Amino acid sequence: MAIEHSLSHDLSPELAKRCLEKALEGYAAKFPDYHPTYTWKGNDEVGIAFSAKGLTLKGGVKLRPGAMQIDLDVPFLLRPLKGTAIKVIEDEFRKWMQEAKAGRLA
């Protein structure tokens, strides 16, 4: 099952990318048991994957002017986790957006 979710932002492309990088790093540090991985596919797109219950969720995040688009392919057995996966990614991105707006993004 494919899930699409969009999160609006008002950041420059460079700052949005930096926020996404920090969000992915934060996710990887908080949830190492899910073996999160991410691979940049250019300046505005990243492939992501993580494992839960022996299955892997794969997808990607695309940065667009004014929005971040999350696309995940969720195996049937992991569908109950889809909302949690989106929320965690979104929460981390929002946290770093606030840091960026406050001028604290290192």
C-alpha positions in Angstrom: 0.0 0.0 0.0 1.4 3.3 -1.0 1.0 6.3 1.3 1.4 9.9 0.3 1.5 12.7 2.7 2.4 16.4 2.3 3.8 18.8 4.9 3.8 22.5 4.1 6.7 24.7 4.9 7.9 28.3 4.2 11.6 27.7 4.1 14.1 28.3 1.3 15.1 25.1 -0.6 18.5 25.1 1.1 17.1 25.4 4.6 14.3 22.9 3.9 17.0 20.4 2.8 19.1 21.1 5.9 16.0 20.6 8.1 15.2 17.3 6.4 18.8 16.1 6.9 18.6 16.9 10.6 15.2 15.2 10.9 16.5 12.1 9.3 19.6 12.1 11.5 17.4 12.6 14.5 15.1 9.7 13.5 18.1 7.4 13.0 19.4 8.3 16.5 16.1 7.9 18.2 15.1 4.6 16.5 18.2 2.6 15.8 16.3 -0.7 16.3 14.3 0.0 13.1 17.6 0.2 11.1 16.7 3.5 9.3 18.6 4.3 6.1 18.4 7.2 3.7 20.1 8.0 0.5 20.1 11.4 -1.3 19.0 11.2 -4.9 19.9 14.8 -5.9 19.3 18.0 -4.0 15.6 17.7 -3.4 14.9 13.9 -3.1 15.9 11.3 -0.6 15.1 7.6 -0.5 14.3 6.2 2.9 13.8 2.7 4.5 13.4 1.2 7.9 12.5 -2.2 9.2 9.9 -3.3 11.7 8.7 -6.8 12.6 11.0 -8.3 10.1 9.6 -6.2 7.2 10.9 -3.2 5.5 9.1 0.1 4.7 10.6 1.9 1.7 9.8 5.3 0.2 11.1 8.7 -0.4 10.8 12.3 0.5 10.7 15.1 -2.1 11.3 18.7 -1.2 9.3 21.1 -3.3 8.9 24.9 -2.9 6.5 25.2 0.0 6.1 21.5 0.7 7.7 18.2 1.7 6.1 15.2 0.0 6.5 11.8 1.8 5.7 8.6 -0.1 5.9 5.3 1.6 5.3 1.8 0.4 3.9 -0.1 3.4 3.6 -3.9 3.5 0.2 -5.2 4.5 1.4 -6.4 8.0 2.8 -3.0 8.8 -0.2 -0.9 7.8 -1.1 -0.2 11.4 2.3 1.6 11.7 1.8 3.9 8.7 0.4 6.8 10.8 3.2 6.4 13.3 5.9 6.5 10.6 4.5 9.6 9.0 4.0 11.3 12.3 7.6 10.7 13.5 9.1 12.0 10.2 6.7 15.0 10.3 7.4 15.8 14.0 11.2 15.7 13.4 10.9 18.0 10.4 8.7 20.4 12.3 11.1 20.5 15.2 14.0 21.5 12.8 11.8 24.0 11.0 11.3 25.8 14.3 15.1 25.6 15.0 15.8 27.1 11.5 13.2 29.9 12.0 14.8 30.7 15.4 18.3 30.9 13.7 19.6 27.9 15.7 20.1 25.4 12.8 23.7 24.4 12.9 
